[in-house]
């Protein structure tokens, strides 16, 4: 039974993220965008949740709308519903479908998507703090999942996602799109052929212009078109302390994983893939930020 009331942590008996997810309990990891066909041989009916900000400085954001274009090119995939907590963004995307003579259902609340028995699979392009919960709920509702990277906010959440996928027998795919590249496997085969000598290490740098991470000294008003309680979901419902709601959530710890969870996911995967290290590392190390 899916919860019908507000979903922010302030309205969920003040539970922690971990305790909240324990009540649910997803992912057969893969890569790239699949070619989907239902067991009956018909189109797989897809809902896209999290459409992304419009006209964000730096031309970033809008991942959900990018995925719409990708899935429209996938044989056997039919987008039948859209979901976003920002009514302006939701209306904009619905109109884009109408211009092509297509009708899609529109939902602000992701739980209404899960209630719809006519939806076979969901595409989750929501902020990172929603990845685990959204995937688990979708598995419980009997829907397959394509969830954007990073798979989860932390390792514990990822394990609950895997458990849910196995328990409910769902297919869950994580959006590490470079794994679908045809060129990279050829390049890595050449690297490992010995023609360039022994490859001892891999080093990735991502230089990308940013307009800043949106820090402000006072709370920013939440757009009137946004259901902020739904946006926060399992994260703490706190005042908006950044320049804009969309995209800059990457740089706020309760909702994002910084650049490591943004571009770093792809770059680290390519480095390890190129080195032939396809198993999880035996250990990991992190450095604490300076206090001054």
C-alpha positions in Angstrom: 0.0 0.0 0.0 1.6 3.3 -1.1 1.6 6.2 1.3 -0.9 8.9 0.3 0.1 11.8 2.5 3.0 14.2 2.5 6.4 12.5 1.9 9.0 14.9 3.4 10.9 13.6 6.4 9.2 16.3 8.5 5.9 14.5 7.9 7.1 10.9 8.2 7.2 10.5 12.0 10.6 12.3 11.9 12.3 9.1 10.9 15.8 8.9 9.5 16.5 8.1 5.9 17.8 4.7 6.8 14.8 3.7 9.0 12.5 5.0 6.4 14.0 2.9 3.7 14.1 -0.2 5.9 10.3 -0.3 5.8 10.5 -0.8 2.0 13.6 -2.8 1.2 16.5 -3.1 -6.1 19.1 -3.2 -8.8 20.2 -5.6 -11.4 22.9 -3.2 -12.6 23.4 -2.7 -16.3 24.1 0.2 -18.5 23.0 2.3 -21.5 19.3 2.5 -22.4 17.7 -0.9 -23.1 15.4 -2.0 -25.9 12.3 -3.0 -24.0 9.5 -5.3 -25.0 6.8 -6.6 -22.6 6.2 -10.3 -22.0 3.2 -10.0 -24.3 5.3 -8.6 -27.1 3.7 -5.2 -26.9 5.2 -1.8 -26.2 6.5 -1.1 -22.7 4.6 1.8 -21.3 7.0 4.2 -19.6 6.6 7.1 -17.1 9.5 9.6 -16.9 9.8 11.2 -13.4 12.0 14.2 -12.9 12.1 16.4 -16.0 14.7 18.9 -14.9 15.0 22.6 -14.8 14.4 24.9 -17.8 16.8 27.6 -18.8 19.4 26.9 -16.1 22.6 29.0 -16.5 25.4 27.0 -18.1 22.9 24.8 -20.1 22.9 22.1 -17.4 19.9 20.2 -16.0 16.9 18.9 -17.9 18.1 15.3 -17.7 14.6 13.9 -17.7 13.8 15.8 -20.9 17.0 14.5 -22.5 16.0 10.9 -21.6 12.6 11.4 -23.2 14.3 12.0 -26.5 16.5 8.9 -26.0 13.6 6.6 -25.1 11.5 7.9 -28.0 14.2 6.3 -30.3 14.1 3.0 -28.5 12.1 0.3 -30.2 9.3 -1.0 -28.0 9.3 1.9 -25.6 6.2 4.2 -25.4 6.2 7.2 -23.0 2.7 7.4 -21.5 3.2 9.6 -18.4 5.3 12.4 -17.0 6.0 13.4 -13.4 7.5 16.5 -11.9 6.8 18.5 -8.7 7.3 21.8 -10.6 4.0 22.4 -12.4 5.6 24.8 -14.9 8.1 22.2 -16.0 5.5 19.5 -16.1 3.1 21.7 -18.3 6.0 22.6 -20.6 6.8 18.9 -21.3 3.2 17.9 -21.7 2.8 20.7 -24.3 5.9 19.3 -26.2 4.1 16.0 -26.5 0.8 17.7 -27.6 2.7 19.5 -30.4 3.6 16.0 -31.8 0.0 14.9 -31.5 0.7 12.7 -28.4 -1.1 12.6 -25.1 0.6 11.7 -21.9 -0.7 11.6 -18.3 0.8 14.3 -16.0 1.5 13.8 -12.3 3.1 16.0 -9.7 3.2 13.1 -7.2 5.3 10.1 -8.1 3.1 7.8 -6.1 0.3 8.4 -8.6 2.6 7.0 -11.2 3.0 3.9 -9.2 -0.7 3.6 -8.7 -1.2 3.4 -12.5 -1.5 -0.2 -13.6 -1.1 0.8 -17.2 2.5 1.8 -16.6 5.1 -1.0 -17.0 8.3 0.8 -16.2 9.6 4.1 -14.7 12.5 6.3 -15.7 13.9 8.1 -12.6 15.8 11.3 -13.4 15.0 12.7 -9.9 17.6 14.2 -7.6 20.0 11.8 -5.9 18.1 11.6 -2.6 15.1 10.2 -4.4 16.9 7.4 -6.4 16.8 4.7 -3.7 13.2 5.3 -2.5 11.8 5.8 -6.0 13.4 2.6 -7.2 12.2 0.6 -4.2 8.7 1.9 -4.4 8.6 1.2 -8.2 9.8 -2.4 -7.6 7.1 -2.9 -4.9 4.5 -1.6 -7.4 5.6 -4.2 -9.9 7.4 -1.8 -12.3 10.8 -2.1 -13.9 13.2 0.8 -13.4 15.7 2.9 -15.3 17.4 5.1 -12.7 19.9 7.8 -13.3 23.4 7.7 -11.8 24.5 7.6 -9.1 22.6 4.5 -8.3 22.1 5.6 -4.7 22.9 8.2 -2.2 25.1 5.9 -0.3 26.2 2.2 -0.2 23.5 1.2 2.3 20.7 2.5 0.1 22.2 0.7 -2.9 22.0 -2.6 -1.0 18.3 -2.1 -0.2 17.7 -1.3 -3.9 19.3 -4.6 -4.9 17.3 -6.5 -2.3 14.0 -5.0 -3.6 14.8 -5.8 -7.2 15.5 -9.4 -6.3 12.5 -9.7 -3.9 10.0 -8.4 -6.4 11.6 -9.8 -9.5 12.1 -6.5 -11.3 14.6 -5.3 -13.9 16.5 -2.3 -12.7 19.1 -0.5 -14.8 21.4 2.3 -13.8 22.3 5.1 -16.2 26.0 4.8 -16.8 25.6 5.5 -20.5 29.2 5.2 -21.4 28.9 1.5 -20.9 26.8 1.4 -24.0 29.5 3.0 -26.1 30.7 1.1 -29.1 34.0 3.0 -29.4 35.2 2.7 -25.8 35.5 -1.1 -25.8 37.6 -0.9 -29.0 39.8 1.8 -27.4 40.3 -0.2 -24.2 41.2 -3.4 -26.2 43.9 -1.4 -28.0 45.2 0.0 -24.7 45.5 -3.4 -23.2 47.0 -5.0 -26.3 50.5 -3.8 -25.2 51.1 -1.6 -28.2 51.4 1.4 -25.9 53.3 -0.5 -23.3 52.0 -1.4 -19.8 49.1 0.8 -18.6 49.9 1.4 -14.9 47.2 3.9 -13.9 44.3 6.0 -15.2 43.7 9.6 -14.4 40.6 11.6 -15.2 40.1 15.4 -15.2 36.7 17.1 -15.8 37.0 20.8 -16.5 33.6 22.3 -16.9 32.6 25.9 -16.6 30.3 26.6 -13.7 28.5 29.8 -12.7 28.9 28.8 -9.1 27.2 26.4 -6.7 24.4 28.8 -5.7 25.3 29.6 -2.1 23.3 32.3 -0.5 23.3 34.0 2.9 19.5 34.0 3.4 16.8 31.5 2.4 15.6 31.7 -1.2 11.8 31.6 -1.8 10.6 28.3 -3.2 8.9 28.8 -6.6 5.1 29.0 -6.2 4.8 26.3 -8.9 6.7 23.7 -6.8 5.4 21.3 -4.3 8.4 21.6 -2.0 7.2 18.9 0.4 7.2 16.4 -2.5 10.6 17.7 -3.8 12.2 17.1 -0.4 10.7 13.6 0.0 13.0 11.5 2.2 15.4 14.4 2.8 15.0 17.0 5.6 12.5 19.7 4.7 14.7 22.7 5.3 14.7 26.3 3.9 16.1 26.6 0.4 19.6 27.9 0.9 20.8 28.1 -2.7 20.2 30.4 -5.7 17.8 28.1 -7.5 16.0 24.9 -6.6 16.9 22.9 -9.7 20.3 21.4 -10.4 22.1 23.2 -7.6 20.9 20.4 -5.3 24.0 18.5 -6.5 26.1 20.6 -4.2 24.0 20.2 -1.0 24.8 17.1 1.0 21.3 15.9 2.0 20.2 15.8 -1.7 23.4 15.4 -3.8 26.9 13.9 -3.9 28.8 16.8 -5.3 30.8 16.6 -8.5 32.0 13.1 -7.5 28.5 11.8 -7.8 27.8 14.0 -10.8 30.5 13.6 -13.4 32.8 11.6 -11.2 30.6 8.5 -11.5 31.2 8.4 -15.3 34.9 9.2 -15.1 35.9 6.7 -12.4 34.0 4.0 -14.3 35.8 4.7 -17.5 39.2 4.6 -15.7 38.5 1.3 -14.0 36.9 -0.1 -17.2 40.0 0.9 -19.2 42.2 -0.8 -16.7 40.1 -4.0 -16.8 39.0 -3.6 -13.2 35.4 -4.6 -13.5 35.0 -5.8 -9.9 34.3 -3.6 -6.9 37.5 -2.3 -5.3 38.6 -4.0 -2.1 38.8 -0.7 -0.3 38.2 3.0 -0.8 39.7 6.1 0.7 38.4 9.6 1.1 39.9 12.9 2.3 38.1 15.2 4.6 37.6 18.9 3.5 39.8 21.5 5.1 38.2 23.3 8.0 39.7 26.6 7.0 
